[in-house]
Amino acid sequence: MLTYISRRLLGLLPVFLGITLISFFVIHLAPGKPTDIQTSLNPKVSYEARVRMEKLYGLDKPVYVQYLSWLKRFATFDFGRSYVDDRPVSTKIAERIPITLLINVLALILILAIGIPLGAIAAVKRGSAFDKLTTIFVFIGFSTPEFWIALLSMSLFGISLAWLPISGIKSLDFEYFGFFGKVFDVMKHLALPVCISAFGALAGISRYMRSSMIGVIHQDYIRTARAKGLSEAAVIYKHALKNAILPIITLLGLSVPGLIGGSVIFESIFAIPGMGRLFYESVMSRDYPTIMGVLSIGAILTLLGNFLADIAYYYADPRISLRPEKEL
């Protein structure tokens, strides 16, 4: 087991380097420079001052030299300093990443808690009214943009009904609440972002679960279990569900990039001070160190999610061996 984990982690290293290399060159292809934002609006800034500023940031060097310099700092866990406020990028990310992780973890739990049972029940009741309703739900989830759903939800639940807040993660008088009042206030602020973040993936997971479950319940061992006199609940939830859930584990690992990428959208819409909004602000200001820091953390979380999915797949399916084929 330890050998497999070590081999997989080493295999993730070149993938991570490839992601950072491509990302670094792509952000430098975008029009404009960090110095343009700081100097273009000030007519008193001379050309010589712009050149000195580019030299100060190291932007006068070739791109590959800048990347090697960034990679050397990253190896020592130094993301550099922000071009906007000269604060350490690691500090800015550390302030923003907890709320982003909280929203994504809650969204993932919501996807698992609703999507898997929804798909399993739709498969068992194939062709029923429930199955048709879930199919409509899936089409809506796949075809509706998240930002549009977010705006409609804000208009309905935040403005028309005034049930939920539509911006931030806490109220203005948050410090005057008791412990449970603070928890309830944060829950109200996160209700819409978490539900919207989970909406699209929830539709996909439920559909994949339905398809996998339909394939499993027609297997011979399911017919044998029924012939032995087991109850329908035992056949479905003890035998069929356990095997049908295996492909979903892989899909959950692949859904991590979508959740992290979606953070940029709903954090900007709901004014949530998370990593997604930090990334958006950094792109708008051409803050290269912060952009690379956020992209690196996102890449690490994505690769880690896929790695954990592989480990979970091994524990869920006893037929899988972690030993290389030549040792078998």
PyMOL commands that set and color helices and strands:
alter all, ss='L'
color gray80, all
select helices_A, chain A and resi 2-29+34-39+47-57+63-75+89-124+129-143+146-160+174-176+179-216+220-227+232-244+246-269+275-284+288-316+325-327
alter helices_A, ss='H'
color red, helices_A
deselect
rebuild
show_as cartoon
